[in-house]
């Protein structure tokens, strides 16, 4: 397979906030192989793609990895859409909660001044 898949693996790794050793541990792909894929020195084989698409943490990238398409409603995203990193969305949820709390305080203050 082309070196395009090596770039995609790197994009996925970055989107998840993982180092190469962490990505290796998560996927079972050797660290040396990951380095070679990401630098384009080796092509990514189907066995590597299989490890990504069958990994519960990474299978959300299956459609993008295979076809450059996404289906967010089906849980299929591109790395650019995975802005919450490796904390399982906790930071995103915390931000959402802070915004909601701020909205509640704002509406409460508006009611008092009206």
Backbone as CSV, one residue per row, in Angstrom:
resi,resn,N_x,N_y,N_z,CA_x,CA_y,CA_z,C_x,C_y,C_z
1,UNK,0.849,-1.178,0.000,0.000,0.000,0.000,0.893,1.240,0.000
2,UNK,0.333,2.329,-0.411,1.122,3.538,-0.586,1.528,4.171,0.739
3,UNK,2.458,5.112,0.625,2.908,5.830,1.821,1.819,6.760,2.352
4,UNK,0.747,6.943,1.578,-0.392,7.734,2.052,-0.939,7.134,3.350
5,UNK,-0.900,5.816,3.460,-1.389,5.168,4.675,-0.461,5.442,5.858
6,UNK,0.815,5.587,5.603,1.744,5.954,6.667,1.412,7.322,7.228
7,UNK,1.079,8.257,6.338,0.677,9.597,6.779,-0.630,9.522,7.565
8,UNK,-1.547,8.680,7.104,-2.822,8.539,7.809,-2.620,7.949,9.206
9,UNK,-1.727,6.976,9.324,-1.439,6.413,10.648,-0.898,7.494,11.576
10,UNK,-0.030,8.328,11.039,0.532,9.421,11.840,-0.564,10.410,12.241
11,UNK,-1.460,10.719,11.310,-2.569,11.628,11.617,-3.447,11.060,12.732
12,UNK,-3.724,9.767,12.662,-4.528,9.109,13.695,-3.806,9.172,15.035
13,UNK,-2.527,8.850,15.014,-1.734,8.859,16.252,-1.750,10.248,16.885
14,UNK,-1.543,11.271,16.080,-1.553,12.647,16.600,-2.934,13.030,17.123
15,UNK,-3.978,12.648,16.400,-5.339,12.978,16.834,-5.657,12.358,18.189
16,UNK,-5.089,11.196,18.447,-5.315,10.521,19.722,-4.344,10.990,20.801
17,UNK,-3.404,11.854,20.429,-2.448,12.379,21.399,-1.451,11.337,21.871
18,UNK,-1.104,10.411,20.983,-0.211,9.314,21.356,1.193,9.513,20.806
19,UNK,2.175,9.090,21.568,3.545,9.026,21.076,3.670,7.761,20.230
20,UNK,4.765,7.649,19.501,4.981,6.421,18.732,5.024,5.192,19.638
21,UNK,5.739,5.226,20.774,5.725,4.050,21.657,4.327,3.724,22.196
22,UNK,3.539,4.737,22.519,2.176,4.499,23.005,1.303,3.884,21.911
23,UNK,1.458,4.387,20.696,0.699,3.859,19.560,1.096,2.409,19.293
24,UNK,2.376,2.132,19.428,2.876,0.764,19.263,2.247,-0.166,20.289
25,UNK,2.227,0.261,21.537,1.647,-0.559,22.606,0.145,-0.768,22.391
26,UNK,-0.539,0.252,21.935,-1.982,0.174,21.717,-2.345,-0.769,20.573
27,UNK,-1.538,-0.731,19.510,-1.886,-1.465,18.293,-1.184,-2.807,18.135
28,UNK,-0.074,-2.980,18.831,0.704,-4.196,18.631,1.601,-4.128,17.406
29,UNK,1.723,-2.945,16.824,2.614,-2.727,15.681,3.962,-2.307,16.248
30,UNK,5.029,-2.904,15.763,6.340,-2.601,16.341,6.691,-1.128,16.156
31,UNK,7.452,-0.613,17.101,7.861,0.787,17.069,8.657,1.094,15.801
32,UNK,9.560,0.208,15.435,10.353,0.411,14.218,9.479,0.474,12.978
33,UNK,8.467,-0.380,12.933,7.555,-0.377,11.786,6.784,0.934,11.724
34,UNK,6.311,1.406,12.870,5.577,2.679,12.900,6.458,3.800,12.377
35,UNK,7.684,3.837,12.831,8.619,4.872,12.351,8.798,4.779,10.838
36,UNK,8.961,3.562,10.336,9.148,3.370,8.894,7.906,3.762,8.101
37,UNK,6.733,3.444,8.610,5.495,3.819,7.921,5.339,5.331,7.886
38,UNK,5.568,5.966,9.023,5.355,7.412,9.118,6.346,8.212,8.285
39,UNK,7.532,7.676,8.076,8.523,8.379,7.258,8.463,7.962,5.797
40,UNK,7.588,7.016,5.483,7.449,6.564,4.104,8.507,5.575,3.663
41,UNK,9.311,5.079,4.606,10.363,4.126,4.256,9.810,2.734,3.981
42,UNK,8.623,2.446,4.517,7.961,1.162,4.286,6.495,1.409,3.993
43,UNK,5.936,0.545,3.165,4.506,0.619,2.891,3.721,-0.076,3.996
44,UNK,2.523,0.382,4.219,1.645,-0.190,5.238,0.894,-1.367,4.618
45,UNK,1.000,-2.523,5.247,0.319,-3.709,4.745,-1.085,-3.853,5.308
46,UNK,-1.833,-4.770,4.726,-3.206,-5.004,5.175,-3.276,-5.476,6.619
47,UNK,-2.261,-6.210,7.066,-2.270,-6.671,8.460,-2.214,-5.489,9.431
48,UNK,-1.543,-4.426,9.051,-1.460,-3.218,9.888,-2.807,-2.488,9.877
49,UNK,-3.374,-2.329,8.696,-4.691,-1.692,8.585,-5.704,-2.469,9.422
50,UNK,-5.616,-3.793,9.364,-6.512,-4.657,10.129,-6.397,-4.385,11.631
51,UNK,-5.172,-4.179,12.116,-4.970,-3.895,13.541,-5.605,-2.566,13.941
52,UNK,-5.595,-1.614,13.040,-6.180,-0.300,13.326,-7.706,-0.396,13.341
53,UNK,-8.271,-0.977,12.294,-9.734,-0.974,12.178,-10.406,-1.897,13.193
54,UNK,-9.662,-2.850,13.734,-10.236,-3.744,14.741,-9.956,-3.295,16.172
55,UNK,-9.212,-2.213,16.327,-8.918,-1.697,17.656,-10.099,-0.842,18.122
56,UNK,-10.695,-1.164,19.268,-11.878,-0.419,19.729,-11.655,1.086,19.869
57,UNK,-10.442,1.489,20.178,-10.157,2.916,20.353,-9.960,3.624,19.008
58,UNK,-9.590,2.864,17.978,-9.235,3.475,16.700,-10.204,3.163,15.567
59,UNK,-11.145,2.263,15.778,-12.010,1.859,14.666,-12.923,2.981,14.170
60,UNK,-12.994,4.077,14.894,-13.772,5.236,14.437,-13.168,5.876,13.188
61,UNK,-11.923,5.504,12.866,-11.244,6.050,11.690,-11.313,5.116,10.480
62,UNK,-12.007,3.993,10.581,-12.024,2.980,9.524,-12.430,3.555,8.175
63,UNK,-13.552,4.219,8.123,-14.062,4.739,6.853,-13.096,5.754,6.249
64,UNK,-12.579,6.643,7.075,-11.625,7.648,6.591,-10.343,6.984,6.116
65,UNK,-9.869,6.011,6.861,-8.631,5.323,6.511,-8.757,4.632,5.160
66,UNK,-9.897,4.010,4.911,-10.082,3.234,3.695,-10.559,4.055,2.498
67,UNK,-11.321,5.126,2.742,-11.946,5.812,1.602,-11.880,7.338,1.638
68,UNK,-11.247,7.908,2.654,-11.193,9.367,2.826,-12.569,9.982,3.064
69,UNK,-13.527,9.181,3.467,-14.867,9.681,3.747,-15.149,9.551,5.246
70,UNK,-16.124,10.307,5.713,-16.533,10.215,7.111,-18.051,10.068,7.182
71,UNK,-18.509,9.604,8.309,-19.943,9.507,8.597,-20.103,9.713,10.102
72,UNK,-19.988,10.962,10.558,-20.032,11.234,11.995,-21.259,10.649,12.692
73,UNK,-22.398,10.634,12.009,-23.606,10.079,12.632,-23.469,8.585,12.893
74,UNK,-22.560,7.933,12.165,-22.295,6.507,12.364,-21.031,6.288,13.193
75,UNK,-20.468,7.380,13.726,-19.266,7.270,14.546,-17.989,7.145,13.743
76,UNK,-18.046,7.440,12.451,-16.873,7.349,11.583,-16.368,8.752,11.285
77,UNK,-15.183,9.055,11.816,-14.644,10.406,11.717,-13.249,10.397,11.114
78,UNK,-12.765,11.587,10.800,-11.383,11.803,10.378,-10.618,12.332,11.583
79,UNK,-9.302,12.179,11.593,-8.525,12.684,12.731,-8.778,14.155,13.039
80,UNK,-9.036,14.953,12.020,-9.284,16.377,12.252,-10.520,16.611,13.114
81,UNK,-11.429,15.641,13.155,-12.644,15.776,13.961,-12.474,15.239,15.372
82,UNK,-11.355,14.592,15.644,-11.114,13.982,16.961,-10.342,14.947,17.838
83,UNK,-10.938,16.070,18.163,-10.241,17.144,18.871,-10.167,16.944,20.367
84,UNK,-10.634,15.837,20.874,-10.639,15.667,22.320,-9.506,14.809,22.840
85,UNK,-8.678,14.253,22.000,-7.495,13.517,22.451,-7.802,12.213,23.139
86,UNK,-6.925,11.808,24.049,-6.988,10.472,24.631,-7.772,10.390,25.923
87,UNK,-8.370,11.479,26.356,-9.072,11.447,27.642,-10.525,11.004,27.512
88,UNK,-10.867,10.437,26.359,-12.218,9.943,26.169,-13.266,11.040,26.110
89,UNK,-12.846,12.255,25.789,-13.785,13.359,25.699,-13.975,14.107,27.000
90,UNK,-13.239,13.744,28.045,-13.423,14.386,29.348,-13.178,15.890,29.272
91,UNK,-12.141,16.302,28.565,-11.852,17.734,28.453,-12.974,18.440,27.700
92,UNK,-13.458,17.801,26.636,-14.553,18.383,25.875,-15.809,18.472,26.740
93,UNK,-16.089,17.432,27.507,-17.254,17.444,28.389,-17.122,18.506,29.471
94,UNK,-15.905,18.670,30.003,-15.673,19.684,31.027,-15.902,21.073,30.443
95,UNK,-15.419,21.303,29.224,-15.626,22.592,28.572,-17.112,22.838,28.352
96,UNK,-17.823,21.811,27.879,-19.262,21.939,27.661,-19.970,22.287,28.970
97,UNK,-19.589,21.634,30.073,-20.204,21.881,31.378,-19.942,23.319,31.820
98,UNK,-18.699,23.794,31.603,-18.373,25.166,31.987,-19.220,26.155,31.196
99,UNK,-19.414,25.897,29.910,-20.226,26.784,29.078,-21.674,26.753,29.545
100,UNK,-22.180,25.551,29.828,-23.556,25.437,30.316,-23.727,26.173,31.640
101,UNK,-22.766,26.009,32.559,-22.829,26.706,33.843,-22.802,28.214,33.641
102,UNK,-21.972,28.665,32.712,-21.876,30.088,32.413,-23.198,30.601,31.855
103,UNK,-23.828,29.816,30.981,-25.120,30.207,30.415,-26.183,30.308,31.502
104,UNK,-26.166,29.374,32.450,-27.137,29.395,33.548,-26.938,30.642,34.391
105,UNK,-25.664,30.949,34.724,-25.382,32.152,35.520,-25.800,33.408,34.764
106,UNK,-25.521,33.453,33.468,-25.881,34.624,32.664,-27.384,34.826,32.635
107,UNK,-28.135,33.747,32.446,-29.594,33.892,32.389,-30.146,34.266,33.765
108,UNK,-29.529,33.760,34.836,-29.960,34.104,36.195,-29.724,35.593,36.459
109,UNK,-28.551,36.098,36.045,-28.242,37.522,36.223,-29.183,38.379,35.391
110,UNK,-29.509,37.935,34.197,-30.409,38.692,33.330,-31.790,38.792,33.962
111,UNK,-32.225,37.724,34.620,-33.532,37.741,35.274,-33.539,38.714,36.448
112,UNK,-32.429,38.783,37.190,-32.353,39.681,38.348,-32.367,41.142,37.920
113,UNK,-31.718,41.456,36.800,-31.612,42.851,36.372,-32.821,43.295,35.573
114,UNK,-33.649,42.378,35.154,-34.808,42.739,34.320,-35.959,43.271,35.130
